[in-house]
Amino acid sequence: MVDLKLIENMVERIGALLPADVGALQDEFRANVRAVLEATLARMDVVTREEFDAQVALLRRTREKLDRLEATCAELEASSRD
């Protein structure tokens, strides 16, 4: 899901780069930029920072569990050789 606040922020930043004398075209330009940004970000399948951080935490826990399981397997293999 694309963060609409992020898109609005980007539109405002891009709009601020336009010369002040553009006047009436500014609103139309901003609407077009907003539409292009929404479509582009939707195609990119971006995630929010919160979703990304949640996946990083999940991956970290999974890695820790895998490391513990590998150590347990190594101990069991070593004890079965004795």
ZIFENGI-V985979 format. One record per run of one state. SS is the DSSP state (H for helix, E for strand, L for the rest). FROM is the first residue (numbers start at 1). LEN is the number of residues. If there is no record, write none. Layout:
BEGIN
ss=<SS & SS>
from=<FROM & FROM>
len=<LEN & LEN>
END
This chain:
BEGIN
ss=<L & H & L & H & L & H & L & H & L>
from=<1 & 4 & 17 & 20 & 23 & 24 & 45 & 49 & 82>
len=<3 & 13 & 3 & 3 & 1 & 21 & 4 & 33 & 1>
END
